[in-house]
Structures are given as structure tokens and as C-alpha cells.
Amino acid sequence: MMKKKTVLILLFAMTLLLAACGQKADNTAATTGADTKAGTEAGTTGEQTLKVATLIPPMTDILDIVKPLLQKDGINLEVVVLSDNVQPNDALANKEVDANFFQHVPYMKQYNESKGSNLVAIQPIYDAIYGAYSKKYKSIDQLPEGAVIAIANDPSNIGRSLQMLAQAGIITLKDGVGMNATQADITSNPKKFEFKEVDLLMLARMYDEADLVAMTPAYAKPLNLTPVKDALVTEKADSTFAITLVAREDNKDSAAIQKLKEHMAGPEVKKFLEDNYSDIAVPAFK
């Protein structure tokens, strides 16, 4: 009788232990399932980060304007400000950023050709009025013989600068060279001007050293110069050199890039340019 009672007690204890273990397993499974579901929902509703490389205002200003607009679309815009005019393309080509905003299409094409990359233009944003400025002289005719003229050293901006000066009549170029002109294409330079090619970001500094500096308004504005009031010569209107949003072939059609394009060519950016940069930049979209 005592044996039977002991067996019954042991069976009862084992039943309780198994029930407890089963309940613990059920609780663990329920908790794990809840955590997994929460993680999935967070992933679904979480923001996507879009990195865009740029250089200086008004480029940085425009990206700051579209940042809160993209936030509403679930996209966190991270603006990466770099220090020279090569890094933004290198970063984009190496997939360190998703897009960049600092250049015109001829510059992008020359980068592609030299690097074998596949950067693509997404949207022209504004036409920057290109001009030549002098701290020493009030008119282009006052430039003395042998004057030093500073121009950007990348091929697209060398051609752009020489073409503008040829249009002003102070040099002549070989027929047909157009925007591909180099110093070797100068056929007439009556005053023997010396052309000094420098890095794009050095142009503003050259304003103190050279007799004339050819540059975009983005580099002239920090010197309180505008093409309309201060440039001795300006280029003829040409949308070829619009400052453009650029991405890669492999991400150009992504939803995030298309949303960025939409907002950068939107009414908020247009109004900002018209209100703050009308003397140096014209929206390149309707």
C-alpha cells in the first residue's frame, strides 16, 4: 500500500513538472514570436537613409530645404559635405553615397570617361551664371598685357572659361572646338594673357592674386560678387551647364532617388532660388 502511494505521488510530481516546462516553452515561443513581429514592423515603418554628397551653398541650402519634405516620405536625407570637386564623384562611384549634387553634365561625362564609371544625370536644378571677375580692374578692356587669368583646371571648365573669353573678344579659338577648347586651341592672344589653371575650390582665393578669375556664382557669392553687378564678362545662357542631381545607373530608378528628384525640382526649391539667388542662379526646371 505504501509503495502504491509513493508511486502515485511521484507520478503527480512528474505531471506538474512537465506542465510547468510546457508552459515555459509556450511563453518563450510567444515572446519570440512577438519580438519577431515587432522587428518586422519596425523594419517596415523605419526610415530609409539616403546619402547625398555636395560641396557649398546654394547646393547645401537646397538639400536642407528638401530634407524635411523627404522625411514625410519616410526617407532620412544625410547630406555629406566634402572638400573638393573630385570626392563627390568618387564617393558616388564607390557606392559610399547614393547621389551627389554639385556639378554640370559635361563635368560628369568627363569623369565617367576618365574613370570608366556609370554616373547618370537625374535632374537639372539651376543654371549658374558663369562670369569673370577682377579685384583690380573695372572693365575687360583695362586688362594689361600679360595679365594673369585664373580658370578652373578640369577639362569641362577650361573649355567653358576659354569659350566665354572668346565670346568677349579678348582671345580667339580654333573653329569648332567649342566647349572642348584647351589652351592649345587659342589662335590669337593679342595681349599675351597668361592662363593659370587651378583647382575649382581655389578660384575664390585667386581673386586676390590674379588679374581676372573665371568662376561660377557659387564661388563668387562668398566674396560678395554677383555676375549681374560685378562680372566683367558673363557667358551666354546655356543650360548645358546647369547644376544637376546625379546618381548611378544601378540606382537611378529607385523610389528614394525619384522622390529626391521630385522635391529638388519642386515649388519650395524654386521659390528659394527666386527669393535668395535670383541674381546668380535661375531654376532649370518649370
KOLLOMI-160246 format. One record per residue: residue in three letters; x, y, z of N, C-alpha, C in turn. Coordinates in steps of 0.1 Angstrom, whole numbers. Layout:
# residues N
rest n.u n.v n.w ca.u ca.v ca.w c.u c.v c.w
ALA X Y Z X Y Z X Y Z $
...
END
This chain:
# residues 286
rest n.u n.v n.w ca.u ca.v ca.w c.u c.v c.w
MET 8 -12 0 0 0 0 9 13 0 $
MET 19 12 8 28 24 9 36 26 -4 $
LYS 39 14 -11 46 15 -24 37 22 -34 $
LYS 24 18 -34 15 23 -43 13 38 -42 $
LYS 12 42 -29 11 57 -26 23 65 -30 $
THR 35 59 -28 47 66 -33 48 67 -48 $
VAL 43 57 -55 43 58 -70 34 69 -74 $
LEU 22 69 -68 12 79 -72 17 94 -70 $
ILE 24 96 -59 30 109 -56 40 113 -66 $
LEU 49 103 -70 59 106 -80 53 109 -93 $
LEU 43 101 -97 36 104 -110 30 118 -110 $
PHE 24 122 -99 18 135 -98 28 146 -99 $
ALA 40 144 -92 51 154 -93 56 156 -107 $
MET 58 144 -114 63 145 -128 53 152 -137 $
THR 40 150 -134 30 157 -143 31 172 -141 $
LEU 32 176 -128 34 191 -125 46 196 -132 $
LEU 57 189 -132 70 194 -137 69 195 -153 $
LEU 62 185 -159 61 185 -174 52 197 -178 $
ALA 41 199 -170 32 210 -173 39 223 -172 $
ALA 47 225 -161 55 237 -160 64 240 -171 $
CYS 71 229 -175 81 230 -186 73 234 -199 $
GLY 62 228 -201 54 231 -213 49 245 -213 $
GLN 45 250 -201 41 264 -201 52 274 -204 $
LYS 64 271 -198 76 279 -201 79 279 -215 $
ALA 78 268 -222 81 267 -236 71 275 -244 $
ASP 58 274 -240 48 282 -247 51 297 -245 $
ASN 54 301 -233 57 315 -231 69 320 -239 $
THR 80 312 -239 92 316 -247 88 317 -262 $
ALA 80 308 -267 76 308 -281 68 321 -284 $
ALA 59 324 -274 50 335 -276 59 348 -276 $
THR 68 349 -267 77 361 -266 85 362 -279 $
THR 91 351 -283 100 352 -295 91 356 -307 $
GLY 79 351 -308 70 355 -319 67 369 -319 $
ALA 65 375 -307 61 389 -306 73 398 -309 $
ASP 85 393 -305 97 401 -308 100 401 -323 $
THR 98 390 -329 100 389 -344 90 398 -351 $
LYS 78 398 -347 67 406 -353 71 421 -352 $
ALA 75 424 -340 78 438 -337 90 443 -346 $
GLY 100 434 -347 112 437 -355 108 439 -370 $
THR 98 431 -375 94 432 -389 86 445 -391 $
GLU 78 448 -381 70 461 -382 79 473 -382 $
ALA 90 472 -373 99 483 -373 107 485 -386 $
GLY 110 473 -392 117 474 -405 108 479 -416 $
THR 95 476 -415 86 481 -425 84 496 -424 $
THR 83 501 -412 79 515 -410 91 524 -408 $
GLY 103 518 -406 115 525 -404 119 534 -415 $
GLU 127 544 -413 132 553 -423 143 547 -432 $
GLN 143 551 -444 154 547 -453 163 559 -454 $
THR 176 557 -452 186 567 -453 191 569 -467 $
LEU 192 581 -472 197 585 -485 208 594 -483 $
LYS 220 591 -488 232 599 -486 235 607 -499 $
VAL 236 620 -498 239 628 -509 251 637 -507 $
ALA 261 635 -515 274 643 -514 272 657 -521 $
THR 278 667 -515 277 680 -521 289 689 -516 $
LEU 289 701 -519 301 710 -516 297 722 -508 $
ILE 291 732 -515 289 745 -509 275 750 -512 $
PRO 271 762 -506 258 768 -509 259 773 -524 $
PRO 247 774 -531 234 771 -526 230 756 -527 $
MET 240 748 -531 237 733 -531 233 728 -518 $
THR 241 731 -507 238 726 -494 224 732 -489 $
ASP 221 744 -493 209 751 -489 197 743 -495 $
ILE 198 739 -507 187 732 -514 185 719 -508 $
LEU 195 712 -505 193 699 -498 187 700 -484 $
ASP 191 711 -477 184 714 -464 169 716 -466 $
ILE 165 722 -477 151 725 -479 143 712 -481 $
VAL 149 703 -489 142 691 -492 142 680 -481 $
LYS 151 682 -472 153 672 -461 140 669 -454 $
PRO 133 680 -449 120 677 -441 109 672 -451 $
LEU 110 675 -463 100 670 -473 102 655 -475 $
LEU 114 651 -476 117 636 -477 114 629 -464 $
GLN 115 636 -453 112 629 -440 97 624 -440 $
LYS 89 632 -446 74 628 -447 72 616 -455 $
ASP 82 614 -464 81 602 -473 88 590 -467 $
GLY 93 591 -454 100 580 -448 114 579 -452 $
ILE 120 590 -457 134 590 -462 142 600 -454 $
ASN 152 595 -447 161 603 -440 173 608 -449 $
LEU 173 621 -452 184 626 -461 196 629 -453 $
GLU 207 623 -456 220 626 -449 229 634 -459 $
VAL 231 646 -456 239 655 -465 254 653 -461 $
VAL 262 649 -471 276 647 -469 284 658 -476 $
VAL 289 667 -468 297 679 -474 312 675 -475 $
LEU 317 675 -487 330 672 -490 339 684 -493 $
SER 352 682 -495 361 693 -495 367 696 -509 $
ASP 365 688 -519 370 691 -532 360 686 -543 $
ASN 363 689 -555 353 686 -566 356 673 -573 $
VAL 364 664 -566 365 651 -571 359 641 -562 $
GLN 360 643 -549 354 634 -539 340 631 -541 $
PRO 331 640 -544 317 636 -545 314 626 -556 $
ASN 322 626 -567 320 616 -578 327 603 -574 $
ASP 338 604 -567 345 591 -562 336 584 -552 $
ALA 330 592 -543 321 586 -533 309 580 -539 $
LEU 303 586 -550 292 580 -556 295 568 -564 $
ALA 306 569 -572 310 557 -580 314 545 -571 $
ASN 319 548 -559 323 537 -549 311 533 -540 $
LYS 299 538 -543 287 535 -535 288 538 -521 $
GLU 296 549 -518 296 554 -504 285 564 -502 $
VAL 280 569 -512 268 578 -512 258 573 -523 $
ASP 246 578 -522 236 574 -532 234 584 -544 $
ALA 238 596 -542 237 606 -552 247 617 -549 $
ASN 249 627 -558 256 639 -555 249 651 -562 $
PHE 253 662 -557 247 675 -562 257 686 -561 $
PHE 265 688 -573 275 698 -572 280 702 -586 $
GLN 276 694 -597 283 695 -610 273 697 -621 $
HIS 279 701 -633 271 701 -645 274 688 -653 $
VAL 266 685 -663 267 673 -670 280 671 -678 $
PRO 286 681 -684 299 679 -691 310 675 -681 $
TYR 310 680 -669 319 676 -659 317 661 -655 $
MET 304 657 -654 301 643 -650 306 634 -661 $
LYS 303 638 -674 307 629 -685 322 627 -686 $
GLN 329 638 -683 344 636 -684 349 628 -672 $
TYR 342 628 -661 346 619 -650 343 605 -654 $
ASN 332 602 -660 328 588 -665 339 583 -675 $
GLU 343 592 -684 352 588 -694 366 585 -688 $
SER 370 592 -678 383 591 -672 384 579 -662 $
LYS 372 576 -656 372 566 -645 365 553 -649 $
GLY 358 554 -661 351 542 -665 339 539 -656 $
SER 333 550 -650 322 548 -641 309 550 -649 $
ASN 297 549 -642 284 549 -648 275 559 -641 $
LEU 280 571 -638 272 581 -632 262 587 -642 $
VAL 250 590 -638 240 595 -647 233 607 -642 $
ALA 229 616 -651 222 628 -647 207 625 -644 $
ILE 202 630 -633 188 627 -629 179 639 -631 $
GLN 184 651 -627 176 663 -628 184 676 -628 $
PRO 183 685 -638 190 698 -637 182 706 -627 $
ILE 189 713 -618 183 721 -607 184 736 -610 $
TYR 196 741 -613 196 755 -616 208 759 -625 $
ASP 206 769 -633 216 774 -642 224 785 -635 $
ALA 237 783 -633 245 792 -626 252 801 -637 $
ILE 251 814 -635 256 824 -644 271 825 -643 $
TYR 278 820 -653 293 820 -652 298 833 -656 $
GLY 308 838 -649 314 851 -651 329 852 -648 $
ALA 335 863 -652 349 866 -649 350 879 -641 $
TYR 357 878 -630 358 889 -620 372 894 -618 $
SER 373 907 -615 386 913 -612 386 922 -600 $
LYS 395 920 -591 396 929 -580 404 942 -583 $
LYS 411 942 -595 420 953 -598 414 962 -609 $
TYR 405 956 -618 401 964 -630 386 964 -631 $
LYS 381 975 -637 366 977 -638 360 973 -651 $
SER 368 970 -661 363 966 -674 373 956 -680 $
ILE 369 948 -689 377 938 -696 388 945 -704 $
ASP 385 957 -709 395 964 -718 407 969 -710 $
GLN 405 970 -696 416 976 -688 427 965 -685 $
LEU 424 952 -688 434 942 -685 447 945 -693 $
PRO 458 946 -685 471 949 -692 477 937 -699 $
GLU 487 940 -707 494 929 -714 500 920 -704 $
GLY 499 907 -706 505 897 -697 497 895 -685 $
ALA 484 900 -684 476 898 -672 474 883 -670 $
VAL 473 880 -657 471 866 -653 456 863 -651 $
ILE 451 853 -659 437 850 -658 436 836 -652 $
ALA 429 834 -641 428 822 -634 415 815 -639 $
ILE 416 802 -642 405 794 -647 405 780 -640 $
ALA 394 773 -639 394 760 -632 402 750 -641 $
ASN 408 740 -634 417 732 -642 411 719 -647 $
ASP 398 716 -645 392 704 -651 388 707 -666 $
PRO 389 697 -674 387 700 -689 374 707 -692 $
SER 363 703 -686 350 710 -690 350 725 -686 $
ASN 356 728 -675 356 743 -671 367 750 -678 $
ILE 377 744 -682 387 750 -691 381 755 -704 $
GLY 374 746 -710 367 749 -722 356 760 -721 $
ARG 349 759 -710 338 768 -707 344 782 -705 $
SER 355 783 -698 362 796 -695 367 802 -708 $
LEU 374 794 -716 380 800 -728 369 804 -738 $
GLN 359 796 -738 348 799 -748 342 813 -744 $
MET 340 815 -731 334 828 -726 343 839 -729 $
LEU 356 838 -728 366 849 -731 367 851 -746 $
ALA 365 840 -754 365 842 -768 352 849 -772 $
GLN 341 847 -766 329 854 -769 330 869 -766 $
ALA 339 872 -755 341 886 -752 351 893 -761 $
GLY 358 885 -769 367 891 -779 381 893 -775 $
ILE 385 888 -764 399 890 -759 408 879 -764 $
ILE 403 868 -768 411 857 -775 403 851 -786 $
THR 409 844 -794 402 836 -804 406 822 -803 $
LEU 397 813 -807 399 798 -806 398 792 -820 $
LYS 403 780 -822 402 773 -834 387 770 -837 $
ASP 383 771 -849 369 769 -853 365 755 -848 $
GLY 353 755 -843 346 742 -839 350 735 -826 $
VAL 360 741 -819 364 734 -807 353 736 -796 $
GLY 346 747 -796 335 749 -786 340 747 -772 $
MET 332 739 -764 334 737 -750 346 727 -748 $
ASN 351 722 -758 362 712 -756 376 720 -758 $
ALA 375 733 -758 388 740 -760 398 739 -749 $
THR 410 739 -753 421 739 -743 430 751 -747 $
GLN 440 754 -739 449 765 -742 456 763 -755 $
ALA 458 750 -759 464 747 -772 456 752 -784 $
ASP 443 754 -782 434 758 -792 433 773 -794 $
ILE 440 781 -786 440 796 -787 448 800 -799 $
THR 442 806 -809 448 810 -821 453 825 -821 $
SER 447 832 -812 451 846 -811 449 851 -797 $
ASN 460 857 -791 460 862 -778 468 875 -778 $
PRO 462 886 -784 470 898 -786 477 904 -774 $
LYS 471 903 -762 477 909 -751 486 899 -743 $
LYS 488 887 -749 496 877 -742 492 874 -728 $
PHE 479 872 -726 474 869 -713 480 855 -709 $
GLU 482 854 -696 487 841 -690 476 834 -683 $
PHE 472 822 -688 461 815 -682 467 805 -671 $
LYS 462 807 -659 466 798 -648 455 789 -644 $
GLU 457 776 -646 447 766 -643 448 762 -628 $
VAL 438 763 -620 438 759 -606 426 751 -603 $
ASP 427 744 -591 415 736 -586 403 745 -585 $
LEU 392 740 -588 379 747 -587 378 755 -573 $
LEU 381 748 -563 379 754 -549 389 765 -546 $
MET 399 766 -555 410 777 -553 406 790 -560 $
LEU 396 790 -568 392 801 -576 390 814 -568 $
ALA 382 812 -557 379 824 -548 392 830 -543 $
ARG 401 822 -539 414 827 -533 422 834 -544 $
MET 421 829 -556 428 836 -567 423 850 -570 $
TYR 411 853 -565 406 867 -568 416 877 -562 $
ASP 423 874 -552 432 884 -546 446 884 -554 $
GLU 449 873 -561 462 872 -567 462 874 -582 $
ALA 452 869 -589 451 871 -604 445 884 -608 $
ASP 447 887 -621 440 899 -626 426 897 -630 $
LEU 423 884 -633 409 881 -637 407 866 -633 $
VAL 395 863 -628 391 850 -624 378 846 -630 $
ALA 378 834 -637 365 829 -642 359 819 -633 $
MET 347 821 -628 341 812 -619 326 812 -619 $
THR 320 802 -613 305 802 -611 301 811 -600 $
PRO 289 814 -599 284 823 -588 285 817 -574 $
ALA 285 803 -574 287 797 -561 300 800 -554 $
TYR 310 803 -562 323 806 -556 325 821 -556 $
ALA 317 829 -563 318 843 -563 310 849 -552 $
LYS 299 843 -549 290 849 -538 296 851 -525 $
PRO 305 841 -520 311 843 -507 320 856 -507 $
LEU 324 860 -519 332 872 -520 323 885 -522 $
ASN 310 883 -520 300 894 -522 300 899 -537 $
LEU 303 889 -546 302 892 -560 291 885 -567 $
THR 284 892 -576 274 886 -584 276 889 -599 $
PRO 272 879 -607 275 881 -622 269 893 -628 $
VAL 257 896 -623 249 908 -629 256 921 -626 $
LYS 261 923 -614 266 935 -610 282 936 -611 $
ASP 288 925 -609 303 926 -607 311 919 -618 $
ALA 306 910 -626 314 903 -636 318 912 -647 $
LEU 330 912 -652 334 920 -663 329 914 -676 $
VAL 327 901 -676 321 894 -688 313 882 -682 $
THR 302 878 -689 295 866 -685 293 858 -698 $
GLU 290 845 -696 288 836 -707 273 838 -712 $
LYS 271 834 -724 257 834 -729 250 823 -723 $
ALA 236 825 -721 228 815 -714 230 801 -721 $
ASP 232 791 -713 234 778 -718 231 767 -708 $
SER 220 760 -709 215 751 -699 224 738 -699 $
THR 234 737 -708 243 726 -708 250 725 -694 $
PHE 252 737 -688 260 737 -675 251 739 -663 $
ALA 239 735 -664 230 735 -652 236 726 -641 $
ILE 236 731 -629 240 722 -617 229 711 -615 $
THR 233 699 -615 224 688 -617 225 677 -606 $
LEU 214 671 -602 214 660 -594 219 648 -601 $
VAL 228 640 -596 235 629 -603 234 617 -594 $
ALA 231 605 -600 231 592 -593 239 582 -601 $
ARG 237 569 -599 243 559 -607 233 552 -616 $
GLU 238 545 -625 229 537 -634 221 526 -626 $
ASP 227 521 -616 221 510 -608 211 515 -598 $
ASN 210 528 -595 200 532 -585 192 544 -590 $
LYS 193 548 -603 187 560 -608 171 559 -607 $
ASP 166 547 -609 151 545 -609 146 541 -595 $
SER 154 541 -585 149 537 -572 139 548 -567 $
ALA 130 543 -558 119 552 -553 125 564 -545 $
ALA 136 561 -538 142 572 -530 148 583 -539 $
ILE 155 579 -549 161 588 -558 150 596 -566 $
GLN 140 589 -570 129 596 -577 122 606 -568 $
LYS 120 603 -555 114 612 -545 123 624 -543 $
LEU 136 622 -543 146 633 -541 145 642 -554 $
LYS 145 636 -565 143 644 -578 130 652 -577 $
GLU 120 646 -573 107 653 -573 107 666 -564 $
HIS 113 664 -552 114 675 -543 124 686 -547 $
MET 135 682 -552 145 691 -556 141 700 -568 $
ALA 131 694 -576 126 702 -587 111 707 -584 $
GLY 109 709 -571 96 713 -566 95 728 -563 $
PRO 83 732 -560 80 746 -558 88 753 -546 $
GLU 91 745 -536 98 750 -525 113 755 -529 $
VAL 119 747 -537 133 750 -542 132 761 -552 $
LYS 122 761 -560 121 772 -570 119 785 -563 $
LYS 111 786 -553 108 798 -546 121 803 -538 $
PHE 128 793 -532 140 796 -525 151 803 -535 $
LEU 152 797 -547 162 803 -556 157 817 -561 $
GLU 145 818 -563 140 831 -568 141 842 -557 $
ASP 139 838 -545 139 847 -534 153 851 -529 $
ASN 162 841 -530 176 843 -525 187 843 -534 $
TYR 185 838 -546 197 837 -556 193 841 -570 $
SER 183 850 -571 179 854 -584 189 861 -593 $
ASP 199 866 -586 210 874 -593 221 864 -597 $
ILE 221 852 -593 232 843 -597 227 830 -602 $
ALA 215 826 -599 210 812 -603 196 812 -607 $
VAL 193 806 -618 180 805 -624 175 790 -623 $
PRO 163 788 -618 158 774 -618 158 768 -632 $
ALA 163 755 -633 164 749 -646 153 739 -648 $
PHE 142 741 -640 130 733 -642 118 742 -641 $
LYS 107 737 -646 95 745 -646 87 743 -633 $
END
